[in-house]
């Protein structure tokens, strides 16, 4: 019995050592990814935003994205009317990794577009944080975050998929695919007096209607040139 | 024929009731513009609803001259038939009431010519009314609210949609929409002239036209499948709002609007044919009845 207890303790000890080692490993990977992001104090980026939401029929918008440390992000339409997803603030990785007040859990390995990645779950230590859980997928070779999933208390789950190009050394993506939850949109009856042209009487796909997607393709970044506070108002 | 038309237009211009319609349009448009300038945000909140929880959008940009004109047309084109009936319903019955119809018929003009000239004069009046509306609702709104992209709120089948048309793709749609509205309102003028042939005073045909338009509009807006398929296709009021079709922009597979496109041109074209057929039938019936009518007044 004593032998068996010793054996059990030994096994638990070995497992703990191994898990701790792995956690440190993923933490250092996150740190490396964060070091890249930390090089950027502010940026102004020109981008095209393609919004794909069932009820929204809008053209590709020309937008400017402004960022300033620690956590200020603003997406502004260059001209005309644009629908900017409210959760777009999370396209900034600083909003996830910015404060170090989270617990890291190693969630193993995965593949994104055939690129092997390490998966880390970040649990905020602050009980009042709107973010419940963030899962990030880091490319071990480049130390870049390729995918991030953030679950919030108020606004559901956001998902980001990033592809990198010439600004990879700053951890800034060339393209972000941003998925988010939308609410059902229903116009009040008898307000619009529509012309019934006999087209599409099929019921709408409710499940599809509740998912939205925005593709932001960045054409250029102006990094660390300073930004006035007024752009974030 | 041209002289006759000039005389008819002169008669219309001398009637005070002609200007009631222009004054009414001016007043309604001004009220709308004032209301939206003061609190357009509330209307936007009503239309955007849950969209505001998910998206940020500059509402002040959305309330612009193009959007205002669309909202005004949406409301006014349901009331305008009443204003058209005011003049067109008086065309023959007004002459009968004043006792000038018999005198008119002693002139060497055929009864068909009389009806056609009265119809042409009513049509010109209708077009004048629409031009006034375009000036007030579109150009004055553009001066007050400025120009920007336009949002169209629409219910398509079971689905509510928000369409965005860029500002460089809007003006031609308004020209087309006003052209369509001219044809649609000419149907009302033709109906009022037909009813006017039967009456000895103006009130009857004017009220009858208005009643027909109201009843048919209500039926056209009832969403009952049995009515949708049987009665609605035969009612001209189902096609009065066809001008909106020019603002239903076509989209690609990704849901992006295609500049310069219309979602369902065949539906608009067919609506135009149906409205034109109504005009020919109503005016044809007016000529037919008037030619056989025993003029006693």
Interface residues (C-beta under 8 A of the other chain):
Chain A: X50 X52 X53 X54 X55 X56 X57 X58 X59 X60 X75 X77 X80 X81 X82 X83 X84 X85 X86 X180 X181 X182 X183 X184 X185 X186 X187 X188 X189 X190 X191 X192 X193 X194 X195 X196 X197 X198 X199 X200 X201 X202 X203 X204 X209 X212
Chain B: X46 X47 X49 X50 X51 X53 X54 X55 X56 X57 X58 X61 X62 X74 X78 X148 X149 X151 X153 X154 X155 X156 X157 X158 X159 X160 X161 X162 X163 X164 X166 X167 X221 X228 X232 X238 X241 X242 X243 X244 X245 X248 X249 X251 X254 X255 X256 X257 X259 X263 X264 X267 X268 X271
